[in-house]
Amino acid sequence: MKAKDLREKSIEELHNSQAELKEQLFKLRFQKATGQIQNPAKIRLVRKDIARLETILAERLREVE
């Protein structure tokens, strides 16, 4: 995900995306623990996407205040 694309989304869409990414991260961690993960680098990418989302959400909340 690109930050530019995320900034075009509404706050509700960002929260939905964040929930989906957190669920995906949970599944990836579970796969890692059981030794079934195909691409271990995917965990890092998902974590970075979550961080991007949280940063943009924080920016939006600061704008509202």
SULPE-V653063 format. One record per residue. N is the residue number from 1. RES is the residue in one letter. SS is DSSP state (H for helix, E for strand, L for the rest). D_LAST is the distance of its C-alpha to the last C-alpha in whole Angstrom. Layout:
# SULPE-V653063
{{N:RES:SS:D_LAST} {N:RES:SS:D_LAST}}
This chain:
# SULPE-V653063
{{1:M:L:27} {2:K:L:25} {3:A:H:22} {4:K:H:22} {5:D:H:23} {6:L:H:20} {7:R:H:18} {8:E:L:20} {9:K:L:19} {10:S:L:17} {11:I:H:15} {12:E:H:17} {13:E:H:20} {14:L:H:18} {15:H:H:19} {16:N:H:22} {17:S:H:23} {18:Q:H:22} {19:A:H:24} {20:E:H:27} {21:L:H:27} {22:K:H:27} {23:E:H:30} {24:Q:H:31} {25:L:H:31} {26:F:H:32} {27:K:H:35} {28:L:H:36} {29:R:H:36} {30:F:H:38} {31:Q:H:41} {32:K:H:41} {33:A:H:42} {34:T:H:45} {35:G:L:46} {36:Q:L:45} {37:I:L:42} {38:Q:L:43} {39:N:L:41} {40:P:L:39} {41:A:H:37} {42:K:H:35} {43:I:H:33} {44:R:H:32} {45:L:H:31} {46:V:H:29} {47:R:H:27} {48:K:H:26} {49:D:H:25} {50:I:H:23} {51:A:H:21} {52:R:H:20} {53:L:H:19} {54:E:H:17} {55:T:H:16} {56:I:H:15} {57:L:H:13} {58:A:H:11} {59:E:H:10} {60:R:H:9} {61:L:H:7} {62:R:H:5} {63:E:H:6} {64:V:H:4} {65:E:L:0}}
